[in-house]
């Protein structure tokens, strides 16, 4: 069976299983990290805006867009890996 956050010791007997496992792990960590950064940027931008100067708020706005894109890239990596492992429902 494949692992979600670590390289599994025993991989399925399919071609390029290690590559799919790496895609799955990288995609999951990329999604997790991007989600945390996007959430913190949203808090900086909207919830606690009175505590930050305008340059930090502008940077947080830009980072929200950039890291939302990384979140989507992580999801695509995860879908590619699961498709390679034979899963058809995501």
C-alpha positions in Angstrom: 0.0 0.0 0.0 1.2 3.5 -0.6 1.7 6.1 2.1 0.2 9.6 2.0 3.0 11.6 3.7 6.1 9.4 3.6 7.8 7.1 1.0 6.3 3.7 1.7 8.7 0.8 2.4 6.6 -1.6 0.3 5.2 -0.2 -3.0 2.7 -1.8 -5.3 4.0 -3.9 -8.1 3.3 -1.4 -10.9 5.6 0.4 -13.3 7.1 3.7 -11.9 5.5 3.2 -8.4 8.3 5.1 -6.7 7.7 8.1 -9.0 4.0 8.0 -8.2 4.7 7.7 -4.5 7.0 10.8 -4.7 4.3 12.7 -6.6 1.8 11.8 -3.9 4.0 12.8 -1.0 5.2 16.1 -2.6 1.6 17.0 -3.6 0.3 16.4 -0.1 3.0 18.4 1.5 2.6 21.2 -1.1 -1.2 21.3 -0.5 -0.7 21.4 3.3 1.9 24.1 3.3 0.1 26.2 0.7 -3.2 26.0 2.7 -1.4 27.2 5.9 0.2 30.1 4.1 -3.0 31.1 2.3 -4.9 31.0 5.6 -2.3 33.1 7.3 -2.2 35.6 4.4 -6.0 35.9 4.6 -5.8 36.6 8.3 -3.1 39.2 7.8 -5.1 40.8 4.9 -8.6 40.9 6.4 -8.8 39.9 10.1 -5.7 41.7 11.5 -5.2 44.4 9.0 -4.9 47.1 11.6 -1.8 45.5 13.0 0.2 45.5 9.7 1.4 48.3 7.5 0.3 48.6 3.9 3.4 46.9 2.3 2.8 43.7 4.4 -0.9 43.7 3.4 0.0 44.1 -0.3 2.5 41.3 0.0 -0.1 39.1 1.7 -2.6 39.8 -1.1 -0.1 38.8 -3.7 1.0 35.7 -1.6 -2.6 34.6 -1.3 -2.9 34.4 -5.1 0.5 32.8 -5.6 0.1 30.1 -2.9 -3.5 29.4 -4.0 -1.9 28.4 -7.3 0.6 26.2 -5.5 -2.4 24.6 -3.7 -3.9 23.7 -7.1 -0.6 22.3 -8.4 -0.3 20.1 -5.3 -3.8 18.8 -5.9 -3.0 18.0 -9.5 0.2 16.1 -8.4 -1.9 14.2 -5.9 -4.5 13.3 -8.6 -1.8 12.2 -11.0 -0.2 9.9 -8.4 -3.5 8.4 -7.3 -4.5 7.8 -11.0 -1.1 6.1 -11.4 -1.9 3.8 -8.5 -5.2 2.9 -10.1 -7.6 5.0 -8.1 -10.4 6.5 -10.2 -12.4 8.4 -7.6 -10.7 11.4 -6.0 
